[in-house]
Amino acid sequence: MRRLLAALTLCISLLFTVALPIPAQQDKAAQQDPKTQTVYVTRTGKKYHRDGCRYLSLSKIPISLKDAKAKGYTACKVCHPPD
Ligand SMILES: [Zn+2]
């Protein structure tokens, strides 16, 4: 039983080591961080864009890079957003 507890403690501490560096909240100010970087999608397109891309003239919906990828958006070939 004590060995199980030790293994469990190790698992939990490992989990924390892995989980902690990932910021949980999406802060628009932290655009330098690739994990929280904001990109823009359009209402109809399936690409995500950098701010100022010409494809954003019709609609411009801010979304985090992570969410954009999770929703299946791919990087625009015109403005080359980060991937
Ligand atoms: Zn673009």
PDB file of the backbone (N, CA, C, O) and the ligand in Angstrom, with CONECT records:
HET     ZN  A 101       1
ATOM      1  N   MET A   1       0.839  -1.208   0.000  1.00  0.00           N
ATOM      2  CA  MET A   1       0.000   0.000   0.000  1.00  0.00           C
ATOM      3  C   MET A   1       0.871   1.254   0.000  1.00  0.00           C
ATOM      4  O   MET A   1       0.563   2.249  -0.656  1.00  0.00           O
ATOM      5  N   ARG A   2       1.966   1.176   0.755  1.00  0.00           N
ATOM      6  CA  ARG A   2       2.839   2.346   0.826  1.00  0.00           C
ATOM      7  C   ARG A   2       3.529   2.594  -0.527  1.00  0.00           C
ATOM      8  O   ARG A   2       3.763   3.735  -0.925  1.00  0.00           O
ATOM      9  N   ARG A   3       3.842   1.500  -1.211  1.00  0.00           N
ATOM     10  CA  ARG A   3       4.490   1.618  -2.513  1.00  0.00           C
ATOM     11  C   ARG A   3       3.537   2.261  -3.542  1.00  0.00           C
ATOM     12  O   ARG A   3       3.945   3.060  -4.384  1.00  0.00           O
ATOM     13  N   LEU A   4       2.274   1.885  -3.439  1.00  0.00           N
ATOM     14  CA  LEU A   4       1.258   2.447  -4.328  1.00  0.00           C
ATOM     15  C   LEU A   4       1.142   3.953  -4.108  1.00  0.00           C
ATOM     16  O   LEU A   4       1.028   4.732  -5.055  1.00  0.00           O
ATOM     17  N   LEU A   5       1.173   4.338  -2.844  1.00  0.00           N
ATOM     18  CA  LEU A   5       1.072   5.752  -2.483  1.00  0.00           C
ATOM     19  C   LEU A   5       2.271   6.525  -3.038  1.00  0.00           C
ATOM     20  O   LEU A   5       2.129   7.644  -3.530  1.00  0.00           O
ATOM     21  N   ALA A   6       3.459   5.904  -2.948  1.00  0.00           N
ATOM     22  CA  ALA A   6       4.671   6.552  -3.453  1.00  0.00           C
ATOM     23  C   ALA A   6       4.592   6.719  -4.968  1.00  0.00           C
ATOM     24  O   ALA A   6       4.978   7.754  -5.510  1.00  0.00           O
ATOM     25  N   ALA A   7       4.094   5.703  -5.632  1.00  0.00           N
ATOM     26  CA  ALA A   7       3.950   5.768  -7.083  1.00  0.00           C
ATOM     27  C   ALA A   7       2.950   6.843  -7.475  1.00  0.00           C
ATOM     28  O   ALA A   7       3.141   7.569  -8.451  1.00  0.00           O
ATOM     29  N   LEU A   8       1.892   6.929  -6.704  1.00  0.00           N
ATOM     30  CA  LEU A   8       0.845   7.914  -6.956  1.00  0.00           C
ATOM     31  C   LEU A   8       1.393   9.327  -6.784  1.00  0.00           C
ATOM     32  O   LEU A   8       1.129  10.212  -7.599  1.00  0.00           O
ATOM     33  N   THR A   9       2.162   9.528  -5.711  1.00  0.00           N
ATOM     34  CA  THR A   9       2.769  10.829  -5.448  1.00  0.00           C
ATOM     35  C   THR A   9       3.705  11.222  -6.580  1.00  0.00           C
ATOM     36  O   THR A   9       3.744  12.379  -6.998  1.00  0.00           O
ATOM     37  N   LEU A  10       4.456  10.246  -7.066  1.00  0.00           N
ATOM     38  CA  LEU A  10       5.377  10.500  -8.173  1.00  0.00           C
ATOM     39  C   LEU A  10       4.604  10.908  -9.423  1.00  0.00           C
ATOM     40  O   LEU A  10       4.985  11.842 -10.129  1.00  0.00           O
ATOM     41  N   CYS A  11       3.527  10.201  -9.678  1.00  0.00           N
ATOM     42  CA  CYS A  11       2.676  10.498 -10.829  1.00  0.00           C
ATOM     43  C   CYS A  11       2.148  11.923 -10.751  1.00  0.00           C
ATOM     44  O   CYS A  11       2.181  12.664 -11.734  1.00  0.00           O
ATOM     45  N   ILE A  12       1.663  12.298  -9.581  1.00  0.00           N
ATOM     46  CA  ILE A  12       1.070  13.621  -9.402  1.00  0.00           C
ATOM     47  C   ILE A  12       2.120  14.712  -9.572  1.00  0.00           C
ATOM     48  O   ILE A  12       1.867  15.733 -10.212  1.00  0.00           O
ATOM     49  N   SER A  13       3.307  14.491  -8.994  1.00  0.00           N
ATOM     50  CA  SER A  13       4.347  15.511  -9.117  1.00  0.00           C
ATOM     51  C   SER A  13       4.834  15.619 -10.563  1.00  0.00           C
ATOM     52  O   SER A  13       5.180  16.707 -11.023  1.00  0.00           O
ATOM     53  N   LEU A  14       4.859  14.506 -11.269  1.00  0.00           N
ATOM     54  CA  LEU A  14       5.229  14.518 -12.688  1.00  0.00           C
ATOM     55  C   LEU A  14       4.194  15.307 -13.485  1.00  0.00           C
ATOM     56  O   LEU A  14       4.530  16.105 -14.360  1.00  0.00           O
ATOM     57  N   LEU A  15       2.937  15.063 -13.162  1.00  0.00           N
ATOM     58  CA  LEU A  15       1.824  15.734 -13.835  1.00  0.00           C
ATOM     59  C   LEU A  15       1.929  17.236 -13.670  1.00  0.00           C
ATOM     60  O   LEU A  15       1.712  17.995 -14.615  1.00  0.00           O
ATOM     61  N   PHE A  16       2.267  17.658 -12.455  1.00  0.00           N
ATOM     62  CA  PHE A  16       2.383  19.083 -12.170  1.00  0.00           C
ATOM     63  C   PHE A  16       3.569  19.684 -12.919  1.00  0.00           C
ATOM     64  O   PHE A  16       3.483  20.801 -13.429  1.00  0.00           O
ATOM     65  N   THR A  17       4.661  18.953 -12.984  1.00  0.00           N
ATOM     66  CA  THR A  17       5.842  19.439 -13.690  1.00  0.00           C
ATOM     67  C   THR A  17       5.523  19.676 -15.162  1.00  0.00           C
ATOM     68  O   THR A  17       5.991  20.644 -15.761  1.00  0.00           O
ATOM     69  N   VAL A  18       4.732  18.793 -15.728  1.00  0.00           N
ATOM     70  CA  VAL A  18       4.382  18.910 -17.139  1.00  0.00           C
ATOM     71  C   VAL A  18       3.313  19.975 -17.347  1.00  0.00           C
ATOM     72  O   VAL A  18       3.358  20.730 -18.318  1.00  0.00           O
ATOM     73  N   ALA A  19       2.349  20.030 -16.428  1.00  0.00           N
ATOM     74  CA  ALA A  19       1.182  20.890 -16.634  1.00  0.00           C
ATOM     75  C   ALA A  19       1.437  22.355 -16.295  1.00  0.00           C
ATOM     76  O   ALA A  19       0.828  23.239 -16.897  1.00  0.00           O
ATOM     77  N   LEU A  20       2.319  22.622 -15.351  1.00  0.00           N
ATOM     78  CA  LEU A  20       2.469  23.986 -14.858  1.00  0.00           C
ATOM     79  C   LEU A  20       2.963  25.017 -15.870  1.00  0.00           C
ATOM     80  O   LEU A  20       2.439  26.131 -15.886  1.00  0.00           O
ATOM     81  N   PRO A  21       3.956  24.697 -16.727  1.00  0.00           N
ATOM     82  CA  PRO A  21       4.443  25.743 -17.632  1.00  0.00           C
ATOM     83  C   PRO A  21       3.415  26.192 -18.668  1.00  0.00           C
ATOM     84  O   PRO A  21       3.622  27.214 -19.322  1.00  0.00           O
ATOM     85  N   ILE A  22       2.324  25.466 -18.834  1.00  0.00           N
ATOM     86  CA  ILE A  22       1.316  25.848 -19.819  1.00  0.00           C
ATOM     87  C   ILE A  22       0.351  26.852 -19.204  1.00  0.00           C
ATOM     88  O   ILE A  22      -0.365  26.519 -18.260  1.00  0.00           O
ATOM     89  N   PRO A  23       0.320  28.079 -19.727  1.00  0.00           N
ATOM     90  CA  PRO A  23      -0.592  29.080 -19.171  1.00  0.00           C
ATOM     91  C   PRO A  23      -2.043  28.709 -19.456  1.00  0.00           C
ATOM     92  O   PRO A  23      -2.398  28.370 -20.585  1.00  0.00           O
ATOM     93  N   ALA A  24      -2.860  28.776 -18.440  1.00  0.00           N
ATOM     94  CA  ALA A  24      -4.250  28.339 -18.573  1.00  0.00           C
ATOM     95  C   ALA A  24      -5.118  29.415 -19.203  1.00  0.00           C
ATOM     96  O   ALA A  24      -6.049  29.107 -19.947  1.00  0.00           O
ATOM     97  N   GLN A  25      -4.824  30.666 -18.912  1.00  0.00           N
ATOM     98  CA  GLN A  25      -5.685  31.725 -19.415  1.00  0.00           C
ATOM     99  C   GLN A  25      -5.154  32.314 -20.718  1.00  0.00           C
ATOM    100  O   GLN A  25      -3.950  32.303 -20.973  1.00  0.00           O
ATOM    101  N   GLN A  26      -6.045  32.814 -21.515  1.00  0.00           N
ATOM    102  CA  GLN A  26      -5.662  33.408 -22.787  1.00  0.00           C
ATOM    103  C   GLN A  26      -5.631  34.920 -22.638  1.00  0.00           C
ATOM    104  O   GLN A  26      -6.667  35.580 -22.563  1.00  0.00           O
ATOM    105  N   ASP A  27      -4.441  35.438 -22.597  1.00  0.00           N
ATOM    106  CA  ASP A  27      -4.285  36.872 -22.425  1.00  0.00           C
ATOM    107  C   ASP A  27      -3.861  37.493 -23.741  1.00  0.00           C
ATOM    108  O   ASP A  27      -2.865  37.089 -24.342  1.00  0.00           O
ATOM    109  N   LYS A  28      -4.622  38.473 -24.179  1.00  0.00           N
ATOM    110  CA  LYS A  28      -4.309  39.103 -25.467  1.00  0.00           C
ATOM    111  C   LYS A  28      -2.976  39.829 -25.439  1.00  0.00           C
ATOM    112  O   LYS A  28      -2.326  39.987 -26.473  1.00  0.00           O
ATOM    113  N   ALA A  29      -2.569  40.273 -24.249  1.00  0.00           N
ATOM    114  CA  ALA A  29      -1.321  41.004 -24.114  1.00  0.00           C
ATOM    115  C   ALA A  29      -0.118  40.090 -24.332  1.00  0.00           C
ATOM    116  O   ALA A  29       0.961  40.549 -24.709  1.00  0.00           O
ATOM    117  N   ALA A  30      -0.311  38.806 -24.092  1.00  0.00           N
ATOM    118  CA  ALA A  30       0.797  37.859 -24.190  1.00  0.00           C
ATOM    119  C   ALA A  30       0.896  37.265 -25.588  1.00  0.00           C
ATOM    120  O   ALA A  30       0.924  36.045 -25.750  1.00  0.00           O
ATOM    121  N   GLN A  31       0.949  38.120 -26.587  1.00  0.00           N
ATOM    122  CA  GLN A  31       0.973  37.618 -27.960  1.00  0.00           C
ATOM    123  C   GLN A  31       2.335  37.065 -28.359  1.00  0.00           C
ATOM    124  O   GLN A  31       2.457  36.368 -29.366  1.00  0.00           O
ATOM    125  N   GLN A  32       3.345  37.373 -27.575  1.00  0.00           N
ATOM    126  CA  GLN A  32       4.675  36.856 -27.880  1.00  0.00           C
ATOM    127  C   GLN A  32       4.751  35.354 -27.630  1.00  0.00           C
ATOM    128  O   GLN A  32       5.496  34.630 -28.290  1.00  0.00           O
ATOM    129  N   ASP A  33       3.964  34.910 -26.666  1.00  0.00           N
ATOM    130  CA  ASP A  33       3.964  33.493 -26.340  1.00  0.00           C
ATOM    131  C   ASP A  33       3.206  32.725 -27.419  1.00  0.00           C
ATOM    132  O   ASP A  33       2.021  32.976 -27.638  1.00  0.00           O
ATOM    133  N   PRO A  34       3.872  31.798 -28.091  1.00  0.00           N
ATOM    134  CA  PRO A  34       3.204  31.075 -29.175  1.00  0.00           C
ATOM    135  C   PRO A  34       1.975  30.309 -28.722  1.00  0.00           C
ATOM    136  O   PRO A  34       1.060  30.067 -29.509  1.00  0.00           O
ATOM    137  N   LYS A  35       1.955  29.929 -27.459  1.00  0.00           N
ATOM    138  CA  LYS A  35       0.818  29.148 -26.971  1.00  0.00           C
ATOM    139  C   LYS A  35      -0.435  29.990 -26.822  1.00  0.00           C
ATOM    140  O   LYS A  35      -1.550  29.477 -26.914  1.00  0.00           O
ATOM    141  N   THR A  36      -0.249  31.304 -26.588  1.00  0.00           N
ATOM    142  CA  THR A  36      -1.407  32.160 -26.386  1.00  0.00           C
ATOM    143  C   THR A  36      -1.541  33.186 -27.510  1.00  0.00           C
ATOM    144  O   THR A  36      -2.312  34.138 -27.394  1.00  0.00           O
ATOM    145  N   GLN A  37      -0.809  32.998 -28.573  1.00  0.00           N
ATOM    146  CA  GLN A  37      -0.826  33.940 -29.682  1.00  0.00           C
ATOM    147  C   GLN A  37      -2.212  34.046 -30.312  1.00  0.00           C
ATOM    148  O   GLN A  37      -2.890  33.041 -30.527  1.00  0.00           O
ATOM    149  N   THR A  38      -2.613  35.267 -30.599  1.00  0.00           N
ATOM    150  CA  THR A  38      -3.916  35.481 -31.218  1.00  0.00           C
ATOM    151  C   THR A  38      -3.764  35.563 -32.733  1.00  0.00           C
ATOM    152  O   THR A  38      -2.925  36.299 -33.251  1.00  0.00           O
ATOM    153  N   VAL A  39      -4.586  34.801 -33.421  1.00  0.00           N
ATOM    154  CA  VAL A  39      -4.657  34.884 -34.874  1.00  0.00           C
ATOM    155  C   VAL A  39      -6.098  35.229 -35.223  1.00  0.00           C
ATOM    156  O   VAL A  39      -6.935  35.354 -34.329  1.00  0.00           O
ATOM    157  N   TYR A  40      -6.397  35.383 -36.497  1.00  0.00           N
ATOM    158  CA  TYR A  40      -7.739  35.797 -36.889  1.00  0.00           C
ATOM    159  C   TYR A  40      -8.291  34.864 -37.953  1.00  0.00           C
ATOM    160  O   TYR A  40      -7.587  34.444 -38.872  1.00  0.00           O
ATOM    161  N   VAL A  41      -9.567  34.552 -37.803  1.00  0.00           N
ATOM    162  CA  VAL A  41     -10.230  33.721 -38.803  1.00  0.00           C
ATOM    163  C   VAL A  41     -11.386  34.523 -39.396  1.00  0.00           C
ATOM    164  O   VAL A  41     -11.798  35.540 -38.840  1.00  0.00           O
ATOM    165  N   THR A  42     -11.892  34.063 -40.508  1.00  0.00           N
ATOM    166  CA  THR A  42     -13.046  34.712 -41.128  1.00  0.00           C
ATOM    167  C   THR A  42     -14.278  33.842 -40.921  1.00  0.00           C
ATOM    168  O   THR A  42     -14.174  32.680 -40.528  1.00  0.00           O
ATOM    169  N   ARG A  43     -15.439  34.416 -41.188  1.00  0.00           N
ATOM    170  CA  ARG A  43     -16.676  33.685 -40.963  1.00  0.00           C
ATOM    171  C   ARG A  43     -16.768  32.440 -41.841  1.00  0.00           C
ATOM    172  O   ARG A  43     -17.292  31.412 -41.414  1.00  0.00           O
ATOM    173  N   THR A  44     -16.268  32.533 -43.042  1.00  0.00           N
ATOM    174  CA  THR A  44     -16.474  31.430 -43.990  1.00  0.00           C
ATOM    175  C   THR A  44     -15.210  30.638 -44.290  1.00  0.00           C
ATOM    176  O   THR A  44     -15.285  29.481 -44.706  1.00  0.00           O
ATOM    177  N   GLY A  45     -14.047  31.254 -44.083  1.00  0.00           N
ATOM    178  CA  GLY A  45     -12.805  30.590 -44.485  1.00  0.00           C
ATOM    179  C   GLY A  45     -12.361  29.497 -43.533  1.00  0.00           C
ATOM    180  O   GLY A  45     -12.875  29.373 -42.422  1.00  0.00           O
ATOM    181  N   LYS A  46     -11.409  28.717 -43.979  1.00  0.00           N
ATOM    182  CA  LYS A  46     -10.845  27.654 -43.138  1.00  0.00           C
ATOM    183  C   LYS A  46      -9.363  27.916 -42.865  1.00  0.00           C
ATOM    184  O   LYS A  46      -8.615  27.004 -42.511  1.00  0.00           O
ATOM    185  N   LYS A  47      -8.952  29.176 -43.034  1.00  0.00           N
ATOM    186  CA  LYS A  47      -7.567  29.554 -42.765  1.00  0.00           C
ATOM    187  C   LYS A  47      -7.522  30.528 -41.602  1.00  0.00           C
ATOM    188  O   LYS A  47      -8.486  31.246 -41.336  1.00  0.00           O
ATOM    189  N   TYR A  48      -6.379  30.543 -40.908  1.00  0.00           N
ATOM    190  CA  TYR A  48      -6.192  31.592 -39.907  1.00  0.00           C
ATOM    191  C   TYR A  48      -5.115  32.547 -40.379  1.00  0.00           C
ATOM    192  O   TYR A  48      -4.207  32.172 -41.120  1.00  0.00           O
ATOM    193  N   HIS A  49      -5.233  33.796 -39.932  1.00  0.00           N
ATOM    194  CA  HIS A  49      -4.414  34.881 -40.490  1.00  0.00           C
ATOM    195  C   HIS A  49      -3.751  35.715 -39.405  1.00  0.00           C
ATOM    196  O   HIS A  49      -4.154  35.717 -38.242  1.00  0.00           O
ATOM    197  N   ARG A  50      -2.709  36.426 -39.844  1.00  0.00           N
ATOM    198  CA  ARG A  50      -2.098  37.463 -39.024  1.00  0.00           C
ATOM    199  C   ARG A  50      -2.969  38.708 -39.099  1.00  0.00           C
ATOM    200  O   ARG A  50      -3.737  38.895 -40.043  1.00  0.00           O
ATOM    201  N   ASP A  51      -2.829  39.560 -38.076  1.00  0.00           N
ATOM    202  CA  ASP A  51      -3.515  40.848 -38.100  1.00  0.00           C
ATOM    203  C   ASP A  51      -3.050  41.636 -39.328  1.00  0.00           C
ATOM    204  O   ASP A  51      -1.854  41.719 -39.608  1.00  0.00           O
ATOM    205  N   GLY A  52      -4.007  42.212 -40.052  1.00  0.00           N
ATOM    206  CA  GLY A  52      -3.650  43.036 -41.195  1.00  0.00           C
ATOM    207  C   GLY A  52      -3.657  42.310 -42.527  1.00  0.00           C
ATOM    208  O   GLY A  52      -3.422  42.930 -43.564  1.00  0.00           O
ATOM    209  N   CYS A  53      -3.921  41.011 -42.522  1.00  0.00           N
ATOM    210  CA  CYS A  53      -3.971  40.269 -43.782  1.00  0.00           C
ATOM    211  C   CYS A  53      -5.140  40.750 -44.631  1.00  0.00           C
ATOM    212  O   CYS A  53      -6.199  41.089 -44.102  1.00  0.00           O
ATOM    213  N   ARG A  54      -4.949  40.778 -45.949  1.00  0.00           N
ATOM    214  CA  ARG A  54      -6.013  41.306 -46.809  1.00  0.00           C
ATOM    215  C   ARG A  54      -7.269  40.443 -46.796  1.00  0.00           C
ATOM    216  O   ARG A  54      -8.352  40.926 -47.126  1.00  0.00           O
ATOM    217  N   TYR A  55      -7.142  39.197 -46.427  1.00  0.00           N
ATOM    218  CA  TYR A  55      -8.326  38.334 -46.379  1.00  0.00           C
ATOM    219  C   TYR A  55      -9.231  38.657 -45.198  1.00  0.00           C
ATOM    220  O   TYR A  55     -10.347  38.145 -45.107  1.00  0.00           O
ATOM    221  N   LEU A  56      -8.757  39.495 -44.307  1.00  0.00           N
ATOM    222  CA  LEU A  56      -9.544  39.821 -43.120  1.00  0.00           C
ATOM    223  C   LEU A  56     -10.450  41.031 -43.341  1.00  0.00           C
ATOM    224  O   LEU A  56     -11.031  41.546 -42.386  1.00  0.00           O
ATOM    225  N   SER A  57     -10.577  41.489 -44.582  1.00  0.00           N
ATOM    226  CA  SER A  57     -11.379  42.683 -44.832  1.00  0.00           C
ATOM    227  C   SER A  57     -12.869  42.423 -44.667  1.00  0.00           C
ATOM    228  O   SER A  57     -13.619  43.340 -44.332  1.00  0.00           O
ATOM    229  N   LEU A  58     -13.309  41.202 -44.893  1.00  0.00           N
ATOM    230  CA  LEU A  58     -14.742  40.895 -44.790  1.00  0.00           C
ATOM    231  C   LEU A  58     -15.152  40.600 -43.358  1.00  0.00           C
ATOM    232  O   LEU A  58     -16.138  41.151 -42.867  1.00  0.00           O
ATOM    233  N   SER A  59     -14.416  39.750 -42.697  1.00  0.00           N
ATOM    234  CA  SER A  59     -14.685  39.473 -41.290  1.00  0.00           C
ATOM    235  C   SER A  59     -13.378  39.141 -40.614  1.00  0.00           C
ATOM    236  O   SER A  59     -12.441  38.640 -41.235  1.00  0.00           O
ATOM    237  N   LYS A  60     -13.334  39.429 -39.336  1.00  0.00           N
ATOM    238  CA  LYS A  60     -12.093  39.257 -38.583  1.00  0.00           C
ATOM    239  C   LYS A  60     -12.445  38.812 -37.178  1.00  0.00           C
ATOM    240  O   LYS A  60     -12.871  39.617 -36.349  1.00  0.00           O
ATOM    241  N   ILE A  61     -12.267  37.541 -36.917  1.00  0.00           N
ATOM    242  CA  ILE A  61     -12.647  36.982 -35.628  1.00  0.00           C
ATOM    243  C   ILE A  61     -11.387  36.544 -34.888  1.00  0.00           C
ATOM    244  O   ILE A  61     -10.725  35.594 -35.305  1.00  0.00           O
ATOM    245  N   PRO A  62     -11.045  37.232 -33.783  1.00  0.00           N
ATOM    246  CA  PRO A  62      -9.852  36.829 -33.028  1.00  0.00           C
ATOM    247  C   PRO A  62     -10.037  35.467 -32.378  1.00  0.00           C
ATOM    248  O   PRO A  62     -11.105  35.149 -31.855  1.00  0.00           O
ATOM    249  N   ILE A  63      -8.990  34.683 -32.421  1.00  0.00           N
ATOM    250  CA  ILE A  63      -9.020  33.341 -31.836  1.00  0.00           C
ATOM    251  C   ILE A  63      -7.586  33.007 -31.452  1.00  0.00           C
ATOM    252  O   ILE A  63      -6.651  33.471 -32.105  1.00  0.00           O
ATOM    253  N   SER A  64      -7.399  32.222 -30.422  1.00  0.00           N
ATOM    254  CA  SER A  64      -6.033  31.857 -30.076  1.00  0.00           C
ATOM    255  C   SER A  64      -5.515  30.841 -31.092  1.00  0.00           C
ATOM    256  O   SER A  64      -6.278  30.035 -31.624  1.00  0.00           O
ATOM    257  N   LEU A  65      -4.229  30.891 -31.349  1.00  0.00           N
ATOM    258  CA  LEU A  65      -3.620  30.002 -32.330  1.00  0.00           C
ATOM    259  C   LEU A  65      -3.949  28.548 -32.016  1.00  0.00           C
ATOM    260  O   LEU A  65      -4.221  27.742 -32.906  1.00  0.00           O
ATOM    261  N   LYS A  66      -3.915  28.242 -30.740  1.00  0.00           N
ATOM    262  CA  LYS A  66      -4.191  26.876 -30.289  1.00  0.00           C
ATOM    263  C   LYS A  66      -5.617  26.459 -30.657  1.00  0.00           C
ATOM    264  O   LYS A  66      -5.844  25.356 -31.154  1.00  0.00           O
ATOM    265  N   ASP A  67      -6.566  27.353 -30.406  1.00  0.00           N
ATOM    266  CA  ASP A  67      -7.962  27.046 -30.711  1.00  0.00           C
ATOM    267  C   ASP A  67      -8.189  26.946 -32.214  1.00  0.00           C
ATOM    268  O   ASP A  67      -8.938  26.091 -32.687  1.00  0.00           O
ATOM    269  N   ALA A  68      -7.530  27.834 -32.957  1.00  0.00           N
ATOM    270  CA  ALA A  68      -7.687  27.814 -34.410  1.00  0.00           C
ATOM    271  C   ALA A  68      -7.267  26.463 -34.968  1.00  0.00           C
ATOM    272  O   ALA A  68      -7.950  25.891 -35.818  1.00  0.00           O
ATOM    273  N   LYS A  69      -6.146  25.963 -34.487  1.00  0.00           N
ATOM    274  CA  LYS A  69      -5.669  24.663 -34.961  1.00  0.00           C
ATOM    275  C   LYS A  69      -6.592  23.545 -34.498  1.00  0.00           C
ATOM    276  O   LYS A  69      -6.873  22.599 -35.233  1.00  0.00           O
ATOM    277  N   ALA A  70      -7.060  23.679 -33.248  1.00  0.00           N
ATOM    278  CA  ALA A  70      -7.955  22.655 -32.695  1.00  0.00           C
ATOM    279  C   ALA A  70      -9.245  22.571 -33.502  1.00  0.00           C
ATOM    280  O   ALA A  70      -9.850  21.504 -33.605  1.00  0.00           O
ATOM    281  N   LYS A  71      -9.665  23.699 -34.077  1.00  0.00           N
ATOM    282  CA  LYS A  71     -10.897  23.714 -34.857  1.00  0.00           C
ATOM    283  C   LYS A  71     -10.661  23.385 -36.325  1.00  0.00           C
ATOM    284  O   LYS A  71     -11.590  23.414 -37.133  1.00  0.00           O
ATOM    285  N   GLY A  72      -9.430  23.076 -36.663  1.00  0.00           N
ATOM    286  CA  GLY A  72      -9.139  22.612 -38.023  1.00  0.00           C
ATOM    287  C   GLY A  72      -8.723  23.699 -38.988  1.00  0.00           C
ATOM    288  O   GLY A  72      -8.593  23.445 -40.185  1.00  0.00           O
ATOM    289  N   TYR A  73      -8.510  24.911 -38.489  1.00  0.00           N
ATOM    290  CA  TYR A  73      -8.040  25.970 -39.381  1.00  0.00           C
ATOM    291  C   TYR A  73      -6.574  25.716 -39.740  1.00  0.00           C
ATOM    292  O   TYR A  73      -5.816  25.156 -38.948  1.00  0.00           O
ATOM    293  N   THR A  74      -6.194  26.132 -40.932  1.00  0.00           N
ATOM    294  CA  THR A  74      -4.799  26.000 -41.353  1.00  0.00           C
ATOM    295  C   THR A  74      -4.227  27.387 -41.648  1.00  0.00           C
ATOM    296  O   THR A  74      -4.971  28.346 -41.848  1.00  0.00           O
ATOM    297  N   ALA A  75      -2.907  27.477 -41.671  1.00  0.00           N
ATOM    298  CA  ALA A  75      -2.245  28.762 -41.834  1.00  0.00           C
ATOM    299  C   ALA A  75      -2.466  29.338 -43.237  1.00  0.00           C
ATOM    300  O   ALA A  75      -2.401  28.618 -44.234  1.00  0.00           O
ATOM    301  N   CYS A  76      -2.727  30.636 -43.295  1.00  0.00           N
ATOM    302  CA  CYS A  76      -2.902  31.341 -44.567  1.00  0.00           C
ATOM    303  C   CYS A  76      -1.568  31.371 -45.317  1.00  0.00           C
ATOM    304  O   CYS A  76      -0.513  31.552 -44.710  1.00  0.00           O
ATOM    305  N   LYS A  77      -1.623  31.195 -46.623  1.00  0.00           N
ATOM    306  CA  LYS A  77      -0.389  31.185 -47.406  1.00  0.00           C
ATOM    307  C   LYS A  77       0.037  32.573 -47.838  1.00  0.00           C
ATOM    308  O   LYS A  77       1.128  32.759 -48.378  1.00  0.00           O
ATOM    309  N   VAL A  78      -0.833  33.554 -47.597  1.00  0.00           N
ATOM    310  CA  VAL A  78      -0.515  34.925 -47.986  1.00  0.00           C
ATOM    311  C   VAL A  78       0.224  35.649 -46.860  1.00  0.00           C
ATOM    312  O   VAL A  78       1.261  36.270 -47.093  1.00  0.00           O
ATOM    313  N   CYS A  79      -0.311  35.569 -45.639  1.00  0.00           N
ATOM    314  CA  CYS A  79       0.271  36.341 -44.543  1.00  0.00           C
ATOM    315  C   CYS A  79       1.199  35.515 -43.645  1.00  0.00           C
ATOM    316  O   CYS A  79       1.838  36.058 -42.744  1.00  0.00           O
ATOM    317  N   HIS A  80       1.272  34.223 -43.889  1.00  0.00           N
ATOM    318  CA  HIS A  80       2.167  33.337 -43.152  1.00  0.00           C
ATOM    319  C   HIS A  80       2.100  33.487 -41.636  1.00  0.00           C
ATOM    320  O   HIS A  80       3.090  33.875 -41.014  1.00  0.00           O
ATOM    321  N   PRO A  81       0.970  33.191 -41.040  1.00  0.00           N
ATOM    322  CA  PRO A  81       0.905  33.231 -39.570  1.00  0.00           C
ATOM    323  C   PRO A  81       1.745  32.116 -38.971  1.00  0.00           C
ATOM    324  O   PRO A  81       2.077  31.152 -39.661  1.00  0.00           O
ATOM    325  N   PRO A  82       2.093  32.236 -37.697  1.00  0.00           N
ATOM    326  CA  PRO A  82       2.907  31.185 -37.059  1.00  0.00           C
ATOM    327  C   PRO A  82       2.137  29.871 -36.994  1.00  0.00           C
ATOM    328  O   PRO A  82       0.909  29.877 -36.906  1.00  0.00           O
ATOM    329  N   ASP A  83       2.837  28.764 -37.035  1.00  0.00           N
ATOM    330  CA  ASP A  83       2.134  27.484 -36.875  1.00  0.00           C
ATOM    331  C   ASP A  83       2.781  26.633 -35.793  1.00  0.00           C
ATOM    332  O   ASP A  83       2.321  25.523 -35.523  1.00  0.00           O
TER     333      ASP A  83
HETATM  334 ZN    ZN A 101      -3.859  35.691 -44.392  1.00  0.00          ZN2+
END
